[in-house]
Amino acid sequence: MTEIKISDGITTITMPRTRQVQDAGELAYIEKEMASGKRVRDVKGFRPGFTYSWDYVPASTIAELITMLRGGSYFTVDYFDLDGVDKTDVFSVDYPTLKVFTFRKGVAVWHGCTLTIKAQGVS
């Protein structure tokens, strides 16, 4: 798989073939300050996350994605990780970062688009 699919249970959006994937995972922890002033972290686990980037994404796909993102907070995502392994899980999806709006072969596209997803649960 070289593309990701984002679904809210009713609509599924298939993003184009990705150019690059980066790890955006993070530790999930609670940090407290002790009476002595020392800060202590209670690590809950690791929250997987990925940032995908594209050269060109059709403007219509971005419009559908933004409409879907306004409707909820967690989505089912068919994705691939850094090893290229296909997986499905529940993620929060950030709004895409869009750089340049242009026309390519008569089609409206966004150039230099990135999208970050972060897992709902920790492992």
Order of alpha helices (4+ residues) and beta strands (2+ residues): beta-beta-beta-beta-beta-beta-alpha-beta-beta-beta-beta
